[in-house]
């Protein structure tokens, strides 16, 4: 048997398009080519690789076992080339006019202000567009190209189009008001006791996390769209929930909130990641900004959020 030949990037992208768009005709429309050209390209690719990629015995072509295995390779090659072209474009274009950043609401404001102050000093001519979101909404905005860079929590696995790198973590603590019934329990608080009381839960409008719960224990819960509302309701005694330690440090010190000693642990770590689209390399200012989050010291000053 002869060795496989060298497929072209165009052949690989046509192969991907046939699968993603559900057939030769749909791929032809998406790529603005004729159906015969699409069919011919796939046939040439199969000839190059010396293997059948698609089963054409049915009305809609389906992947063969070999096709399923090689589709992942085709996607990887296509994404790598897109990434290289994007990087070259950024390098040749020079400094970008604007950087758009979306940050998870759990990220400490004091650290964000410090980074953005340094950004302004280093790149005074580059405009900054900043948004804050929760859970999967951060990834959604980057995925949809609304924002170039995101600082997100690790609540979901990143889509294939997202490049992700770890950038520290935030300590989350379960708390309630001092006059809340849970605050009166001595010793470890069992999960059964938590389930009997209203839990305040942060939610978002992202399709990536639609219908998913993260850390929900209470049988009764209120879904809140922003962290400030959750903070206010916790201090008002309307329920219990987890909050970033840096945000509630003063509340714990002044007795406005108390930490719950629950059986599963007093605190947990909320991992943070820097993300961007893998096919859109940030420019010089964006790369500098991302590096600040990678290099960040997450030992927070007490009481500063």
C-alpha positions, -999 to +999 in steps of 0.1 A: +000+000+000+013+034-009+020+061+017-006+088+021+001+120+002+002+156+016-034+171+018-038+208+012-052+232+038-081+239+015-090+202+013-090+199+050-113+229+054-137+216+028-138+183+047-145+202+080-172+222+063-190+192+049-193+178+084-201+211+102-228+221+076-243+186+072-235+177+036-220+187+003-248+211-007-248+230+025-210+231+025-211+245-010-234+273+000-213+281+030-181+282+010-196+299-020-187+270-043-205+246-065-215+212-051-195+194-077-164+213-066-170+202-030-175+166-040-144+167-062-123+182-034-133+155-009-126+127-035-091+142-041-085+143-003-095+107+001-072+098-028-044+118-012-049+100+021-056+066+005-086+061+028-124+067+027-135+095+049-172+096+042-199+069+037-220+080+007-244+051+007-271+072+024-287+105+013-266+124+038-228+115+039-216+103+072-181+099+086-164+065+084-145+053+114-113+066+098-130+099+090-140+104+126-104+098+136-089+122+110-115+150+115-100+159+148-066+162+131-080+183+103-096+207+129-063+209+148-043+218+116-069+244+105-070+261+139-031+261+141-029+278+107-056+304+117-037+311+149-004+316+130-021+340+105-037+359+133-004+362+151+013+374+119-015+400+113-012+414+148+026+416+145+025+434+112-003+457+121+015+471+152-002+485+183-040+480+184-063+510+189-085+493+215-085+463+238-118+448+251-117+429+283-144+409+301-137+399+337-155+374+360-173+391+388-154+370+413-121+385+403-109+410+430-115+446+420-084+458+438-062+437+416-081+446+385-076+483+392-039+478+398-035+460+365-056+486+345-037+514+361-004+499+349-020+493+315-029+530+312+006+540+321+022+516+296-003+521+267-018+556+271-030+556+235-049+523+236-085+525+246-099+500+271-134+485+269-142+467+301-171+444+310-179+422+340-199+390+338-206+358+357-199+321+350-202+312+313-211+347+301-174+356+301-165+328+277-196+335+256-185+371+250-150+360+239-164+332+218-188+357+200-159+382+195-176+408+216-144+410+237-108+401+228-097+388+262-115+372+291-108+364+327-131+336+335-138+310+362-133+273+355-170+264+357-172+249+321-148+232+297-137+257+271-151+253+235-125+243+209-122+279+196-111+291+230-074+292+241-072+290+279-044+293+304-045+292+342-041+325+361-045+319+398-076+314+419-100+332+443-109+319+477-147+315+481-163+313+516-198+302+526-214+330+548-246+343+562-257+371+585-250+367+622-287+365+631-294+337+604-304+303+619-273+287+603-250+310+622-264+296+655-254+260+648-224+249+668-197+226+652-198+214+616-229+222+596-242+192+578-255+194+542-290+185+554-291+217+574-279+238+544-307+223+523-333+235+547-324+272+542-326+296+513-294+297+492-285+328+472-270+317+439-252+337+412-265+330+377-260+344+342-277+346+308-251+326+289-262+297+267-230+279+277-243+275+312-281+275+306-298+249+328-266+241+348-261+246+385-228+252+402-225+246+440-263+246+445-272+228+477-303+244+490-337+230+480-349+266+479-328+292+462-329+326+447-311+332+414-293+366+413-279+383+383-251+403+400-227+398+429-236+432+445-272+421+450-261+388+464-238+406+488-266+429+500-291+401+505-266+381+525-259+410+548-297+415+551-301+379+564-322+366+534-301+335+529-267+320+528-242+316+500-205+317+490-187+349+483-151+359+474-131+363+506-116+396+495-151+412+490-164+402+524-132+406+545-145+438+562-179+422+568-163+392+585-141+416+606-170+438+616-194+410+622-219+419+595-213+384+580-201+351+596-183+323+579-201+289+580-182+259+591-199+234+568-190+198+567-177+200+531-152+226+541-150+262+552-138+275+518-130+264+483-108+277+455-124+292+424-099+287+395-093+316+371-082+315+335-071+340+308-089+332+276-090+344+240-101+330+207-074+307+193-079+321+158-075+357+169-041+365+184-042+396+206-020+425+196+010+439+216-012+457+242-035+427+246-006+403+251+010+426+277-024+427+295-027+389+295+008+386+309-001+408+339-028+383+349-004+354+345+022+371+367-003+383+393+003+377+430-031+366+444-022+372+480-047+400+485-043+430+508-068+426+537-100+445+532-093+456+497-115+444+469 
